[in-house]
Amino acid sequence: MDLLNYDVLKKSGYEGYILKQAPEKVMQFGEGNFLRAFVDDFIDIANEKAGFNGKVVLVQPIAQGLTELINRQEGLYTLYLRGSEKGVKVDEKRVISAVSRCVNPYGEWDKVLELAKSDDLEIIVSNTTEAGIVHDTESTFDQTPPVSFPAKLTRVLYERFTAGKPGIVMLSCELIDNNGKELLRCVNQYIDDWKLNDDFRRWVNEENIFCSTLVDRIVPGRIRDPKEVEALNAANGYEDPLTDVGEVFGIWVIEGPAGLEDRLPFKKAGVPVIVVPDVTPYKKRKVRILNGAHTGFVLGAYLAGYDIVRDCMHDETILGFMNQMLYDEVIPTLPLDKKDLEEFARAVQDRFNNPFVNHELMSISLNSTSKWRARNMPTFLDYVKEKGVLPPCLTASFAAYIAFYSSDVQKLTDTGLICRRPKGNDYTVSDDRYVLEFYWNHRNDTPEELVHAVMINTEMWGQDLTEVKGFEESVVGILKTIRTEGALAAYRACLK
């Protein structure tokens, strides 16, 4: 079967939107599954719906990558967005034509610098992983290319500056706090290291817009089932090893100045991209609602016999527990519009009910101590401060956390703490070593002794949780319920 390209696509009878020729307006550091299923999807829709008329040049961020294959396919690839919307199964196909080509800077650095000087270039996007935004001392101005991504970007910007071109919009997608600000900080360090002139520094800091952004779309990536690949190839009429898969839900929050939203093509295209003065509340929304929901219910759900997130959404007790936690306890503590928060929470239920993703509860359980502290404890404390009472579901989730880490403890190994759940199988608790050793050392405690020891462990929580009035007594009671009647009974007792 022929490999996907423009001629093959035409012969296949594909009737969707395709843009073959357009100016190269975007340079993108990263050619992996996430950016192709997220940023490039939005740009493709902006070409169709908003007349952006722009192509993306992908820059391979490390020495090994997809450059050759992407160029063989002339930048084309098939994207499937799959999931659930308002309880309805969704499986959408779109051939993405926003990409013009891919460049490997480890051999074609001159092509990257040539693009830097282009009159058409407006936007630079990056996703070089959490470790990508770093300042190192190994990178030099004359390297082809410099070692780190910020060093590469500094060199690109210098080439653009010396060519007398206007500044660009930098959209950083790495999963670190203040990613855009951190990237600009690294660029300024290289300006110092390389003793570049003050005019360039001023141009970088005043003529370019470095945006911190929050990205949110689960991208499983390539389809790995050979039978499904064969069936899709037969249906499409071509072979596409670059096929990408993402969930239907997606939102991109960009921190930027007034007017940037009109400068970017996304608002007019109707895609879920918003420009705000501060991305922090939206990060808090994601952490406390989406991530907090996961950590809030999965440990008890696992003890109740469930293994997959989707199955939990079909248990009325667990679903009711999660929704009551989100709508009654989490949302009232967040500093955003209530309607917006409730829409986000409704989307969470759809995302967890994705029929195409088998998200295992045990994978979510990794490092639950730090996760509960980061995702759930701030909401818990805010609720207590504002309401003067304990939030029932979050209190129960803490008890479920302790129950998960102390369920019929068998042994401590190099891989983790081996526990046994009520249905009889052993499972491995994975966390920081000091946490695992703590629970191993307290394996014979009474519920009262264990809860007290957990709550006064300031290394875990950064404070003494016994100081929260009534919390210790409530958790002891719920832990006893979980151990005698089961986690579902404890969750059910929280429901109104």
RACORRA-V797906 format. One record per backbone hydrogen bond with DSSP energy under -0.5 kcal/mol. CO is the residue of the C=O (numbers start at 0). NH is the residue of the N-H. E is the energy in kcal/mol with one decimal. If there is no record, write none. Layout:
BEGIN
[[CO & NH & E] [CO & NH & E]]
END
This chain:
BEGIN
[[1 & 238 & -2.9] [4 & 8 & -2.7] [5 & 9 & -2.1] [6 & 10 & -2.1] [7 & 11 & -1.5] [8 & 12 & -0.6] [8 & 13 & -1.2] [9 & 12 & -1.0] [17 & 19 & -0.5] [22 & 24 & -1.2] [22 & 54 & -3.0] [24 & 121 & -2.9] [24 & 122 & -2.2] [25 & 27 & -0.5] [25 & 56 & -3.1] [26 & 28 & -0.5] [26 & 124 & -2.6] [27 & 29 & -1.1] [27 & 58 & -3.4] [28 & 126 & -2.1] [31 & 35 & -1.7] [32 & 36 & -1.8] [33 & 37 & -0.8] [34 & 37 & -0.5] [34 & 39 & -2.6] [37 & 41 & -2.1] [38 & 42 & -2.4] [39 & 43 & -2.1] [40 & 44 & -2.1] [41 & 45 & -2.2] [42 & 46 & -2.1] [43 & 47 & -1.6] [44 & 48 & -3.6] [45 & 49 & -1.7] [45 & 51 & -1.7] [46 & 50 & -0.6] [52 & 22 & -0.6] [54 & 24 & -1.0] [54 & 25 & -2.0] [55 & 57 & -0.6] [55 & 99 & -2.3] [55 & 100 & -0.9] [56 & 27 & -2.9] [57 & 59 & -0.5] [57 & 102 & -2.9] [58 & 29 & -1.9] [59 & 104 & -0.6] [65 & 69 & -2.8] [66 & 70 & -2.4] [67 & 71 & -2.0] [68 & 72 & -1.6] [69 & 74 & -2.9] [70 & 73 & -1.4] [72 & 75 & -2.1] [76 & 95 & -2.7] [77 & 243 & -2.7] [78 & 80 & -0.5] [78 & 93 & -2.1] [79 & 81 & -0.6] [79 & 245 & -2.5] [80 & 91 & -2.8] [81 & 247 & -0.9] [82 & 89 & -3.0] [84 & 87 & -1.9] [87 & 84 & -2.5] [89 & 82 & -2.4] [91 & 80 & -2.3] [93 & 78 & -2.9] [93 & 95 & -0.7] [95 & 76 & -1.0] [97 & 55 & -2.6] [100 & 57 & -2.5] [102 & 59 & -2.6] [102 & 104 & -0.8] [103 & 107 & -1.3] [104 & 106 & -1.9] [104 & 108 & -0.6] [107 & 110 & -1.2] [107 & 111 & -1.2] [108 & 112 & -2.2] [109 & 113 & -1.9] [110 & 114 & -2.1] [111 & 115 & -1.8] [112 & 116 & -0.8] [113 & 116 & -0.8] [114 & 117 & -1.9] [121 & 168 & -2.2] [122 & 26 & -2.4] [123 & 170 & -3.0] [124 & 28 & -3.0] [125 & 172 & -2.6] [128 & 131 & -2.2] [128 & 132 & -0.5] [131 & 133 & -1.5] [131 & 148 & -0.6] [131 & 149 & -0.6] [133 & 135 & -0.6] [139 & 142 & -1.0] [142 & 145 & -0.5] [144 & 143 & -0.6] [147 & 151 & -2.1] [148 & 152 & -2.8] [149 & 153 & -2.3] [150 & 154 & -2.2] [151 & 155 & -2.3] [152 & 156 & -2.8] [153 & 157 & -2.3] [154 & 158 & -2.0] [155 & 159 & -2.0] [156 & 160 & -2.7] [157 & 161 & -2.7] [158 & 162 & -1.0] [159 & 164 & -2.1] [160 & 163 & -1.9] [167 & 169 & -0.6] [167 & 208 & -2.3] [168 & 123 & -2.6] [168 & 170 & -0.6] [169 & 171 & -0.7] [169 & 210 & -3.1] [170 & 125 & -1.9] [171 & 212 & -0.7] [173 & 175 & -1.9] [175 & 178 & -0.9] [177 & 181 & -2.8] [178 & 182 & -2.1] [179 & 183 & -2.3] [180 & 184 & -2.2] [181 & 185 & -2.0] [182 & 186 & -2.3] [183 & 187 & -2.4] [184 & 188 & -1.6] [185 & 189 & -2.0] [186 & 190 & -1.9] [187 & 191 & -1.7] [188 & 192 & -3.0] [189 & 193 & -2.9] [190 & 195 & -2.2] [191 & 194 & -1.0] [196 & 200 & -1.7] [197 & 201 & -2.7] [198 & 202 & -2.4] [199 & 203 & -2.8] [200 & 204 & -2.3] [201 & 205 & -2.3] [202 & 206 & -2.2] [202 & 207 & -0.6] [203 & 207 & -0.6] [207 & 209 & -0.6] [208 & 169 & -3.4] [208 & 210 & -0.7] [210 & 171 & -1.6] [211 & 254 & -2.9] [213 & 252 & -2.6] [215 & 250 & -1.6] [217 & 219 & -0.5] [217 & 246 & -2.7] [223 & 225 & -0.7] [224 & 228 & -2.4] [225 & 229 & -2.4] [226 & 230 & -2.1] [227 & 231 & -2.5] [228 & 232 & -2.5] [229 & 233 & -2.1] [230 & 234 & -2.1] [231 & 235 & -2.8] [232 & 236 & -2.4] [232 & 237 & -1.0] [238 & 3 & -2.4] [239 & 242 & -1.7] [243 & 79 & -2.5] [244 & 220 & -2.2] [245 & 81 & -2.7] [250 & 215 & -1.3] [251 & 253 & -0.6] [251 & 273 & -2.2] [252 & 213 & -2.8] [253 & 255 & -0.7] [253 & 275 & -2.7] [256 & 259 & -1.8] [258 & 262 & -1.2] [259 & 263 & -2.3] [260 & 266 & -0.5] [264 & 268 & -1.0] [265 & 269 & -0.9] [265 & 270 & -1.5] [266 & 269 & -1.0] [270 & 272 & -2.6] [271 & 251 & -2.4] [273 & 253 & -3.1] [275 & 255 & -2.1] [278 & 281 & -0.6] [278 & 282 & -1.9] [279 & 283 & -2.4] [280 & 284 & -2.0] [281 & 285 & -2.2] [282 & 286 & -2.8] [283 & 287 & -2.7] [284 & 288 & -2.4] [284 & 289 & -0.6] [285 & 289 & -0.7] [285 & 290 & -2.1] [286 & 291 & -1.3] [288 & 292 & -1.7] [289 & 293 & -1.6] [290 & 294 & -2.3] [291 & 295 & -2.0] [292 & 296 & -1.6] [293 & 296 & -0.6] [293 & 297 & -2.3] [296 & 300 & -2.1] [297 & 301 & -2.4] [298 & 302 & -1.7] [299 & 303 & -1.6] [300 & 305 & -2.3] [301 & 304 & -1.7] [306 & 360 & -2.7] [307 & 311 & -1.1] [308 & 311 & -0.8] [308 & 312 & -1.1] [309 & 312 & -0.7] [310 & 313 & -1.4] [311 & 314 & -1.6] [313 & 315 & -0.6] [314 & 318 & -2.9] [315 & 319 & -1.9] [316 & 320 & -2.5] [317 & 321 & -2.8] [318 & 322 & -2.6] [319 & 323 & -2.4] [320 & 324 & -2.3] [321 & 325 & -2.4] [322 & 326 & -3.1] [323 & 327 & -2.1] [323 & 328 & -0.7] [324 & 328 & -1.0] [324 & 329 & -2.0] [325 & 330 & -2.9] [329 & 332 & -1.8] [330 & 333 & -1.8] [333 & 335 & -0.7] [336 & 340 & -2.3] [337 & 341 & -2.5] [338 & 342 & -2.1] [339 & 343 & -2.0] [340 & 344 & -2.3] [341 & 345 & -2.3] [342 & 346 & -2.0] [343 & 347 & -1.5] [344 & 348 & -1.4] [345 & 349 & -1.4] [346 & 350 & -2.7] [347 & 351 & -2.6] [348 & 352 & -1.2] [350 & 353 & -1.2] [353 & 356 & -1.1] [356 & 358 & -1.1] [357 & 359 & -0.8] [358 & 308 & -2.7] [359 & 362 & -0.5] [359 & 363 & -1.2] [360 & 364 & -1.5] [362 & 365 & -0.7] [364 & 367 & -1.1] [366 & 370 & -1.8] [367 & 371 & -2.8] [368 & 372 & -2.0] [369 & 373 & -2.2] [370 & 374 & -3.2] [370 & 375 & -0.5] [371 & 375 & -1.5] [371 & 376 & -2.8] [375 & 379 & -2.6] [376 & 380 & -2.9] [377 & 381 & -2.4] [378 & 382 & -2.8] [379 & 383 & -2.2] [380 & 384 & -2.3] [381 & 385 & -2.4] [382 & 386 & -3.2] [382 & 387 & -0.5] [383 & 387 & -1.9] [389 & 391 & -0.6] [390 & 394 & -2.3] [391 & 395 & -2.1] [392 & 396 & -2.3] [393 & 397 & -1.6] [394 & 398 & -1.7] [395 & 399 & -2.4] [396 & 400 & -1.9] [397 & 401 & -2.0] [398 & 402 & -2.4] [399 & 403 & -2.5] [400 & 404 & -1.7] [401 & 405 & -0.5] [402 & 405 & -0.9] [403 & 406 & -0.5] [405 & 407 & -1.1] [406 & 419 & -2.7] [410 & 417 & -3.1] [415 & 412 & -2.8] [415 & 417 & -0.6] [416 & 418 & -0.6] [416 & 428 & -3.0] [417 & 409 & -3.5] [417 & 410 & -1.1] [418 & 426 & -2.5] [420 & 423 & -2.7] [424 & 420 & -2.1] [426 & 418 & -2.8] [426 & 428 & -0.6] [427 & 429 & -0.5] [428 & 416 & -2.0] [428 & 430 & -0.5] [429 & 366 & -2.8] [431 & 434 & -0.7] [431 & 435 & -2.0] [432 & 436 & -2.6] [433 & 437 & -1.7] [434 & 438 & -2.2] [435 & 439 & -2.1] [436 & 440 & -2.5] [437 & 441 & -1.3] [439 & 442 & -1.4] [441 & 444 & -1.6] [445 & 449 & -2.9] [446 & 450 & -2.5] [447 & 451 & -1.9] [448 & 452 & -2.3] [449 & 453 & -2.5] [450 & 454 & -2.6] [451 & 455 & -1.9] [453 & 456 & -1.2] [454 & 464 & -2.4] [455 & 457 & -1.5] [456 & 459 & -0.8] [456 & 460 & -1.6] [457 & 461 & -2.6] [462 & 464 & -0.8] [463 & 466 & -1.5] [464 & 467 & -1.4] [466 & 468 & -0.7] [467 & 470 & -1.9] [467 & 471 & -0.6] [469 & 473 & -1.9] [470 & 474 & -2.5] [471 & 475 & -2.1] [472 & 476 & -1.9] [473 & 477 & -2.3] [474 & 478 & -2.8] [475 & 479 & -2.1] [476 & 480 & -1.7] [477 & 481 & -2.6] [478 & 482 & -2.1] [479 & 483 & -1.8] [480 & 484 & -3.3] [480 & 485 & -1.3] [481 & 485 & -0.6] [485 & 489 & -1.4] [486 & 490 & -2.6] [487 & 491 & -2.9] [488 & 492 & -1.7] [489 & 493 & -0.5] [490 & 493 & -1.2] [490 & 494 & -0.6] [491 & 494 & -0.9]]
END
